[in-house]
Amino acid sequence: MDGLTMLRQFVAQLQEFWELYGTLPYHHQQSWSLHGLDHTPSEDDLSIIASRSKYRHFKMIEANQSPPIKKPRREKNRETISSIESSTEAMEPHIWKELPEDLFEAVIARLPVTTVFRFRLVCRKWNSLLTSGSFRLAHRAHPWFYSVTHENENSGLMYDPSLKKWHHHSSIPSLPSKTIILPVASTGGLICFLDVGHRNFYVCNPLTQSFKELPSRSVRVWSRVAVGMTLNGTSYKILWLACNGDHEIYDSVVNRWTRPGNIPSTVKLPLSLNFRSQPITIESKLYFMRSNPDGLVDYDMLSNTWRQFVIPLPPHLTDHTLAESDGRLMLVGLLTKNAATCVGVWELQRMTLLWKEVDRMPNIWCLEFYGKHVRMTCLGNRGLIMLSLRSSQMSRLVTYDVSSREWHKVPGGRVREHGRTRQWITWGTAFHPCPAAVA
């Protein structure tokens, strides 16, 4: 009797549901109506109830209708593509013509750089749009990395972190033959190159091959120099600095080198510059890392002023280099103690002028370096940092996103070309790809 009562309650709920959302077929309604307590449910009643309880929306299946068949994924993709094509064909042409250019730029700015670069070939209007100053401001891409190898420093490799893909960059046609040059600085999509003899500077946009050989310097310095680069609208300035304090500034507007003056006596000479660390740019200021004493030297391109900051380094630190993220000064280096080696990241506290550790490479990665003599080279130090870690037994490329604090291993590093594998990259710099940048 209890089972029959529960069955009657269940059937009553089903009838209320169908009164609200639909009607049952006539032959099913007759079989579901219970006229008395002594009525015994038939097998047809139970089968109908069981079939209804399996579906949330109680969909009816005809007696002669076969159950639905799961379609293959390829067939579903064809249907999706056909529906998209049909909807695209129905779009009125004048809607695309009336699309505001600022909205068009906002859409294009979210595409990968390689896709954007191909759009220049569509028409003259798109080509002029992609090379405009407004598009340069709208396009906020992750930095790319330009690097060279031991084998052939006259041609480079470009790494796109968004697609995790390497691009081969052929040698610059305007360069003299058999000239080995290194990327030393970058700004606004342009890269500054310096030949190994420190005789000449070159500026190039690696995407468009826009190239310029800078005039000869008035001061001949054959020792190593640190090079920084700043951007002001479409013009740029380049500063080279030697350990003895000699320096010059190139201005692209006037296309010549000038010597603004001597370094003040408050800055201790010689500078003992850390050539493993590339200078970083924050607004109009260039920051150089020095030793003896450990700290920083900065130069303001607008006010032509020098400053020195004595900042002690963290203990057990080697192969350290400066980095920058959203206007913050960062430090990256190898922490080595006994047989353990790890990569650490610090941020400069401006109030105390001390380095505060903010992150370390995952321990599982650091175990790979245990007992090995590891050397580190920074190939890009702007928001997204690329590090080359190598020893006699291993070689690794990793990136570190300062804002998200994420570590990623870089695929490849050894690129196969013309049937053979190229050597490991040894030098590089970060740059923001921009088709509009002109040397």
C-alpha positions as CSV (number, residue, x, y, z in Angstrom):
1,M,0.0,0.0,0.0
2,D,2.9,2.4,0.8
3,G,4.4,1.8,-2.6
4,L,1.1,2.5,-4.4
5,T,0.6,5.7,-2.4
6,M,4.0,7.0,-3.4
7,L,3.2,6.0,-7.0
8,R,0.0,8.0,-6.9
9,Q,1.8,11.0,-5.5
10,F,4.4,10.9,-8.2
11,V,1.8,10.6,-11.0
12,A,-0.1,13.5,-9.5
13,Q,3.1,15.6,-9.6
14,L,3.7,14.7,-13.2
15,Q,0.1,15.7,-14.2
16,E,0.5,19.1,-12.4
17,F,3.8,19.6,-14.3
18,W,2.3,18.9,-17.7
19,E,-0.7,21.1,-16.9
20,L,1.8,24.0,-16.4
21,Y,4.2,23.3,-19.3
22,G,2.4,21.1,-21.8
23,T,-0.2,18.4,-22.4
24,L,0.3,14.7,-22.5
25,P,-0.7,12.6,-25.5
26,Y,-4.2,11.3,-25.2
27,H,-3.3,7.6,-25.0
28,H,-0.8,8.3,-22.2
29,Q,-3.3,10.4,-20.3
30,Q,-5.7,7.6,-20.2
31,S,-3.2,5.1,-18.9
32,W,-2.0,7.5,-16.2
33,S,-5.4,8.4,-14.7
34,L,-5.9,6.4,-11.4
35,H,-9.6,5.8,-10.6
36,G,-9.3,3.9,-7.4
37,L,-7.1,2.8,-4.6
38,D,-7.3,-0.8,-5.7
39,H,-5.9,0.0,-9.2
40,T,-2.7,-1.8,-9.8
41,P,-0.2,-0.1,-12.1
42,S,0.4,-1.9,-15.3
43,E,3.8,-2.6,-16.9
44,D,3.0,0.2,-19.5
45,D,2.5,2.7,-16.7
46,L,5.7,1.8,-15.0
47,S,7.7,1.9,-18.3
48,I,6.3,5.4,-19.1
49,I,7.1,6.7,-15.6
50,A,10.6,5.3,-15.7
51,S,11.3,6.8,-19.2
52,R,10.0,10.2,-18.0
53,S,12.1,10.2,-14.9
54,K,15.3,9.9,-16.9
55,Y,14.9,13.3,-18.5
56,R,14.7,16.6,-16.8
57,H,12.4,18.2,-19.3
58,F,10.4,15.0,-20.0
59,K,10.8,15.1,-23.7
60,M,8.5,12.7,-25.6
61,I,10.0,10.1,-28.0
62,E,7.7,8.7,-30.6
63,A,7.2,4.9,-30.9
64,N,8.7,4.7,-34.3
65,Q,11.4,7.4,-33.8
66,S,15.0,6.2,-33.3
67,P,17.0,7.6,-30.4
68,P,19.3,10.6,-31.2
69,I,22.8,9.8,-32.5
70,K,25.9,11.6,-31.3
71,K,27.4,13.5,-34.3
72,P,31.2,13.4,-34.9
73,R,33.1,16.5,-33.9
74,R,34.2,17.1,-37.5
75,E,30.5,17.3,-38.7
76,K,29.7,19.6,-35.8
77,N,32.6,21.9,-36.8
78,R,31.2,22.0,-40.4
79,E,27.8,23.0,-39.2
80,T,29.3,25.7,-37.0
81,I,31.4,27.1,-39.9
82,S,28.4,27.0,-42.3
83,S,26.3,28.9,-39.7
84,I,29.0,31.5,-39.3
85,E,29.4,31.9,-43.0
86,S,25.6,32.3,-43.5
87,S,25.5,34.9,-40.7
88,T,28.4,36.8,-42.3
89,E,26.8,36.8,-45.7
90,A,23.7,38.3,-44.2
91,M,25.7,41.2,-42.7
92,E,25.0,44.5,-44.5
93,P,28.2,45.9,-46.3
94,H,27.5,49.4,-45.1
95,I,27.8,48.3,-41.5
96,W,31.5,47.5,-42.0
97,K,32.0,50.8,-43.9
98,E,30.6,52.8,-41.0
99,L,32.8,51.1,-38.4
100,P,34.6,53.9,-36.4
101,E,38.4,53.9,-36.9
102,D,39.0,54.1,-33.2
103,L,36.9,50.9,-32.6
104,F,38.8,49.3,-35.5
105,E,42.1,50.1,-33.9
106,A,41.0,48.8,-30.6
107,V,40.1,45.4,-32.2
108,I,43.3,45.2,-34.2
109,A,45.4,46.0,-31.1
110,R,44.3,42.8,-29.5
111,L,45.6,40.6,-32.4
112,P,49.0,38.9,-32.4
113,V,51.8,41.2,-33.8
114,T,52.5,38.8,-36.7
115,T,48.8,39.0,-37.8
116,V,48.8,42.8,-37.4
117,F,51.9,43.0,-39.6
118,R,50.3,41.1,-42.4
119,F,47.4,43.5,-42.4
120,R,49.6,46.1,-43.9
121,L,49.3,44.3,-47.3
122,V,45.5,44.5,-47.4
123,C,45.1,48.1,-48.7
124,R,46.7,51.5,-48.4
125,K,44.2,52.7,-45.8
126,W,45.1,49.8,-43.5
127,N,48.8,50.3,-44.1
128,S,48.6,54.0,-43.1
129,L,46.4,53.1,-40.1
130,L,48.9,50.6,-38.8
131,T,51.8,53.0,-39.1
132,S,50.0,55.9,-37.4
133,G,50.9,57.3,-34.0
134,S,47.4,56.6,-32.6
135,F,47.8,52.9,-33.4
136,R,51.2,52.8,-31.7
137,L,49.6,54.1,-28.5
138,A,46.7,51.6,-28.8
139,H,48.8,48.6,-29.4
140,R,50.1,47.4,-26.0
141,A,51.8,44.1,-26.8
142,H,54.0,42.0,-24.6
143,P,57.7,42.6,-25.3
144,W,59.5,40.4,-27.7
145,F,63.1,39.3,-27.3
146,Y,65.8,39.8,-29.9
147,S,68.9,37.6,-29.4
148,V,72.0,36.5,-31.2
149,T,74.1,33.3,-31.1
150,H,77.8,32.5,-30.8
151,E,77.7,31.1,-34.3
152,N,76.5,34.1,-36.3
153,E,76.1,37.4,-34.5
154,N,75.1,39.2,-37.7
155,S,71.7,37.5,-37.8
156,G,69.3,37.1,-34.9
157,L,66.3,35.3,-33.5
158,M,63.1,36.9,-32.3
159,Y,60.9,35.2,-29.7
160,D,57.2,36.0,-29.4
161,P,56.1,35.0,-25.9
162,S,52.4,35.3,-26.7
163,L,52.6,32.5,-29.3
164,K,55.7,30.9,-27.8
165,K,57.4,30.9,-31.2
166,W,60.8,31.8,-32.5
167,H,61.2,33.8,-35.7
168,H,64.5,33.9,-37.7
169,H,65.7,37.4,-38.4
170,S,68.1,37.5,-41.4
171,S,71.1,39.8,-41.4
172,I,70.5,43.5,-41.9
173,P,71.2,44.2,-45.6
174,S,72.7,47.6,-45.0
175,L,75.4,46.4,-42.6
176,P,78.9,45.9,-43.8
177,S,79.8,42.3,-44.5
178,K,81.5,40.3,-41.8
179,T,80.5,42.8,-39.2
180,I,79.5,41.3,-35.8
181,I,77.1,43.5,-34.0
182,L,75.2,43.0,-30.7
183,P,71.8,44.4,-29.5
184,V,72.6,46.7,-26.6
185,A,69.4,48.8,-26.1
186,S,65.9,49.3,-27.4
187,T,62.9,51.7,-27.2
188,G,59.6,52.1,-29.1
189,G,60.1,49.1,-31.4
190,L,63.7,50.1,-32.4
191,I,66.9,48.3,-31.4
192,C,70.3,49.9,-31.0
193,F,73.2,47.7,-32.2
194,L,76.9,48.2,-31.4
195,D,79.7,46.4,-33.3
196,V,82.2,44.4,-31.2
197,G,84.9,46.9,-31.9
198,H,82.8,49.7,-30.4
199,R,83.3,51.8,-33.4
200,N,79.8,52.4,-34.8
201,F,76.2,52.3,-33.7
202,Y,73.2,51.2,-35.8
203,V,69.4,51.5,-35.2
204,C,67.0,49.2,-36.8
205,N,63.3,48.1,-36.7
206,P,63.7,44.3,-37.0
207,L,60.1,43.9,-38.3
208,T,60.3,46.4,-41.1
209,Q,64.1,46.5,-41.7
210,S,64.0,50.3,-41.3
211,F,67.7,51.0,-40.7
212,K,70.1,53.9,-39.9
213,E,73.8,54.0,-39.3
214,L,74.5,56.7,-36.7
215,P,77.3,59.3,-37.2
216,S,80.7,58.7,-35.9
217,R,81.3,59.6,-32.2
218,S,83.5,62.5,-31.4
219,V,85.1,60.6,-28.5
220,R,86.8,57.4,-29.4
221,V,86.5,54.9,-26.6
222,W,87.8,51.4,-27.2
223,S,86.9,50.0,-23.8
224,R,83.5,48.5,-23.0
225,V,80.6,50.9,-22.8
226,A,77.1,50.7,-21.4
227,V,74.3,51.9,-23.7
228,G,70.8,53.2,-22.8
229,M,68.0,54.5,-25.0
230,T,64.9,56.7,-24.4
231,L,61.9,57.6,-26.5
232,N,60.2,61.0,-26.9
233,G,57.3,60.8,-29.2
234,T,58.7,59.6,-32.5
235,S,62.3,60.7,-31.7
236,Y,64.8,58.9,-29.5
237,K,68.1,59.5,-27.7
238,I,71.0,57.1,-27.1
239,L,73.6,57.5,-24.3
240,W,76.8,55.6,-24.1
241,L,78.8,55.6,-20.9
242,A,82.4,54.3,-20.2
243,C,83.9,53.3,-16.9
244,N,86.1,56.4,-16.8
245,G,83.1,58.7,-17.0
246,D,83.3,59.6,-20.7
247,H,79.8,59.7,-22.3
248,E,77.9,61.1,-25.3
249,I,74.3,61.5,-26.2
250,Y,72.8,61.0,-29.7
251,D,69.6,62.9,-30.6
252,S,67.7,61.5,-33.6
253,V,66.1,65.0,-34.2
254,V,69.5,66.7,-35.0
255,N,71.2,63.4,-36.0
256,R,74.4,64.0,-34.1
257,W,76.3,63.2,-31.0
258,T,76.9,65.8,-28.2
259,R,78.8,65.8,-25.0
260,P,76.7,67.5,-22.3
261,G,79.5,67.8,-19.7
262,N,81.5,65.9,-17.2
263,I,80.2,63.6,-14.5
264,P,80.0,65.5,-11.1
265,S,82.5,64.7,-8.4
266,T,79.7,63.2,-6.2
267,V,79.8,60.2,-8.5
268,K,82.8,58.0,-7.7
269,L,85.1,57.1,-10.6
270,P,85.9,54.7,-12.1
271,L,82.3,53.5,-12.3
272,S,83.1,49.7,-12.4
273,L,80.0,49.2,-14.5
274,N,78.3,45.8,-14.5
275,F,78.2,45.0,-18.2
276,R,76.1,41.9,-17.6
277,S,73.3,44.2,-16.6
278,Q,71.8,46.3,-19.4
279,P,70.6,49.8,-18.3
280,I,66.9,50.2,-17.8
281,T,64.7,53.2,-18.7
282,I,62.0,54.7,-16.6
283,E,60.5,57.8,-18.2
284,S,63.4,60.1,-19.0
285,K,65.9,58.4,-16.6
286,L,68.5,55.8,-17.4
287,Y,69.7,53.5,-14.5
288,F,73.1,51.8,-14.6
289,M,74.3,49.1,-12.2
290,R,77.8,49.6,-10.7
291,S,80.1,48.0,-8.2
292,N,82.8,49.3,-5.7
293,P,80.6,50.6,-4.2
294,D,77.6,48.5,-5.0
295,G,74.6,50.5,-6.2
296,L,73.1,52.5,-9.0
297,V,73.9,55.5,-11.1
298,D,71.1,57.3,-13.0
299,Y,71.1,60.0,-15.6
300,D,68.1,62.2,-16.5
301,M,68.0,62.9,-20.2
302,L,65.8,66.0,-19.8
303,S,67.7,67.8,-17.0
304,N,71.2,66.4,-17.8
305,T,71.8,65.5,-14.1
306,W,73.7,62.5,-12.6
307,R,73.0,60.8,-9.2
308,Q,74.6,58.0,-7.4
309,F,73.0,55.6,-4.9
310,V,74.9,53.2,-2.7
311,I,72.8,50.0,-2.3
312,P,74.2,46.8,-0.8
313,L,73.6,43.6,-2.7
314,P,71.9,40.6,-1.1
315,P,74.4,38.0,0.2
316,H,75.5,35.1,-2.0
317,L,74.4,36.9,-5.2
318,T,76.1,36.4,-8.6
319,D,75.3,37.3,-12.2
320,H,72.8,39.9,-11.1
321,T,71.1,42.3,-13.5
322,L,68.7,45.2,-13.3
323,A,65.0,44.9,-14.5
324,E,62.0,47.1,-14.6
325,S,58.2,46.6,-14.3
326,D,55.6,49.4,-14.2
327,G,58.2,51.9,-13.0
328,R,59.6,49.7,-10.3
329,L,63.3,48.9,-10.1
330,M,63.9,45.1,-9.9
331,L,67.0,42.9,-9.4
332,V,67.4,39.4,-10.7
333,G,70.4,37.1,-9.9
334,L,71.7,33.7,-8.9
335,L,71.7,32.8,-5.3
336,T,74.5,30.3,-4.7
337,K,75.3,28.7,-1.4
338,N,77.3,25.5,-1.0
339,A,76.1,23.3,-3.9
340,A,72.6,24.8,-4.2
341,T,71.7,27.4,-6.8
342,C,68.5,29.3,-7.4
343,V,67.2,32.4,-9.2
344,G,65.9,35.2,-7.0
345,V,64.0,38.4,-7.7
346,W,64.2,41.6,-5.6
347,E,62.4,44.9,-5.7
348,L,64.1,48.2,-4.6
349,Q,62.4,49.9,-1.6
350,R,62.8,53.6,-2.4
351,M,62.4,54.7,1.2
352,T,65.1,52.5,2.6
353,L,67.2,52.0,-0.5
354,L,67.4,48.3,0.2
355,W,66.6,45.3,-2.0
356,K,63.6,43.2,-0.8
357,E,63.2,39.7,-2.1
358,V,59.8,39.2,-3.7
359,D,60.0,35.8,-5.5
360,R,62.2,32.8,-6.4
361,M,62.3,30.3,-9.1
362,P,60.3,27.1,-8.2
363,N,62.3,24.7,-6.1
364,I,61.7,21.8,-8.5
365,W,63.4,23.8,-11.2
366,C,66.3,24.7,-8.9
367,L,67.0,21.1,-8.1
368,E,68.3,20.7,-11.7
369,F,71.1,23.2,-10.9
370,Y,72.3,21.4,-7.8
371,G,76.0,20.7,-7.8
372,K,76.5,22.5,-11.2
373,H,78.4,25.6,-12.0
374,V,75.6,27.7,-13.5
375,R,76.0,31.0,-15.2
376,M,73.1,33.4,-16.0
377,T,72.6,35.9,-18.7
378,C,69.6,38.3,-18.9
379,L,68.2,38.6,-22.4
380,G,65.4,41.0,-21.6
381,N,64.6,43.1,-18.5
382,R,61.3,44.9,-19.1
383,G,58.2,43.5,-17.3
384,L,58.8,40.1,-18.9
385,I,62.3,38.9,-18.1
386,M,64.1,36.2,-20.2
387,L,67.0,34.4,-18.6
388,S,69.6,32.1,-20.1
389,L,70.9,29.5,-17.6
390,R,73.7,27.3,-18.7
391,S,76.4,25.0,-17.5
392,S,78.6,22.3,-19.0
393,Q,75.8,19.8,-18.5
394,M,72.6,21.8,-19.3
395,S,71.2,24.9,-21.0
396,R,67.8,26.4,-20.2
397,L,65.8,29.4,-21.2
398,V,63.1,30.7,-18.9
399,T,60.8,33.8,-18.7
400,Y,59.5,35.5,-15.6
401,D,56.4,37.8,-15.6
402,V,57.0,40.3,-12.8
403,S,53.4,41.4,-12.6
404,S,51.8,37.9,-12.4
405,R,54.9,36.3,-10.8
406,E,54.8,33.4,-13.3
407,W,57.8,31.3,-14.4
408,H,57.7,29.6,-17.8
409,K,60.2,27.5,-19.7
410,V,61.0,28.7,-23.2
411,P,60.7,26.1,-25.9
412,G,63.7,25.6,-28.2
413,G,66.7,27.8,-27.8
414,R,68.6,25.8,-30.3
415,V,67.1,26.5,-33.8
416,R,67.6,24.2,-36.7
417,E,68.4,26.0,-39.9
418,H,69.7,24.8,-43.3
419,G,69.9,21.2,-42.0
420,R,71.9,21.9,-38.9
421,T,71.2,23.1,-35.3
422,R,72.4,26.6,-34.4
423,Q,74.3,27.3,-31.2
424,W,72.8,28.5,-28.0
425,I,71.9,32.2,-27.8
426,T,74.3,34.3,-25.8
427,W,73.1,37.9,-26.0
428,G,69.8,39.7,-26.4
429,T,67.5,42.5,-25.4
430,A,63.7,43.0,-25.1
431,F,61.8,45.3,-27.4
432,H,58.2,46.2,-28.1
433,P,57.3,45.2,-31.7
434,C,55.9,48.2,-33.6
435,P,55.5,48.3,-37.4
436,A,55.2,52.1,-37.1
437,A,58.7,52.7,-35.6
438,V,61.1,54.3,-38.0
439,A,64.9,54.4,-37.4
